[in-house]
């Protein structure tokens, strides 16, 4: 029982990341009809927004400390953040400590701008081209973006820790009456799950309860009719691309304390996220979210030692296995609509 | 009784194909490509091939290896401060190149993929005339390139490769490794772990699912079980895994009180970060503090894990804070040129380049068989690891091994590990036959 609860919890945070990326992918596909293989790169750029802001907050000037020496035996150059000069050491440390949450504010405009620039600068030229062309150009773009990040930030992972207040783990076991230490779960992963739920809820509310969202949903259903009504749907769809980029970017920002970001992290999520979209049903936003959590939890269960002893390697194929079974039984995915990607 | 269907037309066709194939044979298989051995240098220069990861996940480590090789070439050609040539016990190198020939080099990108590494090594041998190939940051790559060099008839001086197999079951007469291996890590770590954590411990291993992971798990298990530890579980993790939470969460349920992370590179950074996030190190199990062990440390990787490495034991081949004359000379030379201290990958690559050049000088020839003979059972000192033997039986270097610990209060971004003990070479020496494999005969490519 404890193991089951533990793996469900593990699946929730993994599923949160899948769901957020798949949600953005589905938004882009549903509005613009583009299969965006650069979406994983947007997740990665979001993570590097956190790295960038963290470095900006730690911008320092050098002070020579004669009492210590560096590795060459010269007087040690100590880096003192400018924040210390402005706010004092304790406040400066607190701001640096909270770099990741603060990065959310930094990442939203940056990611929207990148998304809009990407759509206007490149992707709009491929709307009327076959999906294969769209996949090739966006995949190429993803490689270019990750190589740019590698050039500036290097290939090694960059530690970007959570604030001190969220380090450590919560003992669910003790809270639920089980033995202590049996069901533990890091605080930051709980934060990530709550954050994902908030973003997903926010996107749905935006689409459901705002006039802008209503027009976008109408455009997703019948683009030509909406345009005939004199509404500039292209402009709104461009903004939706920006919104999808921001969702992926925020997923990346908040993921940095879970795994130190590196230039390749987007690719690690991209393929799985596409499977999530297909399993959920092409163009279905609730389907993407549902499939994200479902596959995240199944992946966690497949990584259990007891399962691996019985079926070695299951953890590496479980998502694809489930995708095959679902597509055989429900060819349009869990919540797919008739007519999408079927022409 | 067999019957042949050879016709005149068939014979002509076969001859034509064979002729065409002859024109496209690799240089090293053609008679005009050598003078008794592959890529014999004929002019005033000699070309070395530096095959390092310039792209992919170990690109930063590869960049440090390349810096070290460039420094070695500078020193071999008489430039700079001479670096380790000043402290090396052998005085055959004069700073006038190798055998009077100016050292030039070409580089290849292994991408940390065996097929890509073989292709770049082949290109450097066939097109650029490299007489020696060196470098790399992966055991899979090292084994693959070593086999290629054996076929091609050139010397392979391995870079960072830690699997027992490189000089164990996959050893080759043309291949030589200066870096230590999994067995040595286990043998060096076990007594330190026993001293610090006691002999009644239950260990849980997470192991990267490939060659190096297996040999490291085996080595650490054998060493720790020999001193009384029990292994409660060993779980293989996919090399492509990035989030290890589903592997780490069940660790406490297993009753284990030590987690051994047989991971390297990005795997190590992520699994260690996840384990610390789960608060394992703050837990008490079986009445003892829960502990984590990382058998192979790299400073560049430790940087990726940040503060999570604090207090965690591991082993390393070399560290820039060593205070012997060789290490100080290398750190001075490298640090002055590049502005930061060298990594263990840089050190082993620099040393391998100098050892090759020295062996050529002592042998008086670039012939790989003569060079191999000069390296086999060669004893030297002054290269940063104390007295060292290049054992002739398996072409593995035997020297002291460093046990290190993540530093509690680092003073800089480079000051991440502290040396806990320098384990004497006698404690990590083993019988060459225990890992099987055949060295075979040296191949000069003739």
Contacts between the chains, C-beta under 8 A, distances in Angstrom:
chain1	res1	chain2	res2	distance
A	2	B	253	6.6
A	3	B	250	6.5
A	3	B	253	6.6
A	6	B	249	4.9
A	6	B	250	6.9
A	6	B	253	7.7
A	7	B	246	6.4
A	7	B	249	7.2
A	9	B	249	7.8
A	10	B	245	4.9
A	10	B	246	4.7
A	10	B	249	5.6
A	11	B	246	7.8
A	13	B	245	7.2
A	14	B	243	6.0
A	14	B	245	7.3
A	14	B	246	7.7
A	68	B	411	6.4
A	70	B	412	6.9
A	71	B	320	6.2
A	71	B	321	7.7
A	71	B	331	6.2
A	71	B	335	5.9
A	71	B	340	7.8
A	71	B	341	4.6
A	71	B	412	7.7
A	71	B	414	6.3
A	71	B	415	7.9
A	72	B	331	7.3
A	72	B	332	6.5
A	72	B	335	4.9
A	72	B	336	7.0
A	76	B	411	6.8
A	76	B	412	7.5
A	150	B	55	8.0
A	150	B	59	7.0
A	154	B	59	7.5
A	154	B	60	5.0
A	155	B	55	7.9
A	155	B	56	7.1
A	155	B	57	5.9
A	155	B	58	6.9
A	155	B	59	3.7
A	155	B	60	4.8
A	156	B	60	4.7
A	156	B	269	7.9
A	156	B	300	5.9
A	156	B	301	7.2
A	156	B	303	6.6
A	156	B	304	4.9
A	157	B	266	5.9
A	157	B	269	4.6
A	157	B	270	7.3
A	157	B	304	3.8
A	157	B	305	7.9
A	158	B	304	6.8
A	159	B	269	7.9
A	159	B	273	7.4
A	159	B	303	7.7
A	159	B	304	6.2
A	159	B	305	6.4
A	159	B	306	3.0
A	159	B	307	7.4
A	159	B	308	7.5
A	161	B	306	6.4
A	161	B	307	6.9
A	167	B	277	7.5
A	168	B	279	4.6
A	168	B	282	6.4
A	169	B	277	7.0
A	169	B	278	5.3
A	169	B	279	3.7
A	181	B	252	4.9
A	181	B	283	5.4
A	181	B	284	7.9
A	181	B	285	6.9
A	182	B	252	6.6
A	182	B	253	5.7
A	184	B	249	7.5
A	184	B	252	6.7
A	184	B	278	5.9
A	184	B	279	6.1
A	184	B	283	7.8
A	185	B	249	7.9
A	185	B	278	7.7
A	186	B	245	8.0
A	186	B	277	4.2
A	186	B	278	5.6
A	186	B	279	7.0
A	188	B	277	6.6
A	189	B	245	7.3
A	189	B	277	7.4
A	257	B	277	7.6
A	258	B	243	6.8
A	258	B	273	7.9
A	258	B	274	7.6
A	258	B	277	7.1
A	259	B	242	5.5
A	259	B	243	6.1
A	259	B	270	5.0
A	259	B	273	6.5
A	259	B	274	7.5
A	260	B	269	5.4
A	260	B	270	7.0
A	260	B	273	6.0
A	260	B	304	5.4
A	260	B	305	7.2
A	260	B	306	7.3
A	262	B	57	7.4
A	262	B	266	6.4
A	262	B	304	7.9
A	264	B	57	6.6
A	265	B	242	6.9
A	268	B	240	7.2
A	268	B	242	5.1
A	299	B	246	7.2
A	300	B	245	7.7
A	300	B	246	4.3
A	303	B	246	3.8
A	303	B	247	5.8
A	304	B	246	7.3
A	304	B	250	6.6
A	305	B	233	6.0
A	305	B	235	5.4
A	305	B	250	6.0
A	305	B	254	7.8
A	308	B	235	6.7
A	308	B	236	7.6
A	312	B	236	7.8
A	315	B	238	6.9
A	315	B	246	7.9
A	316	B	238	5.3
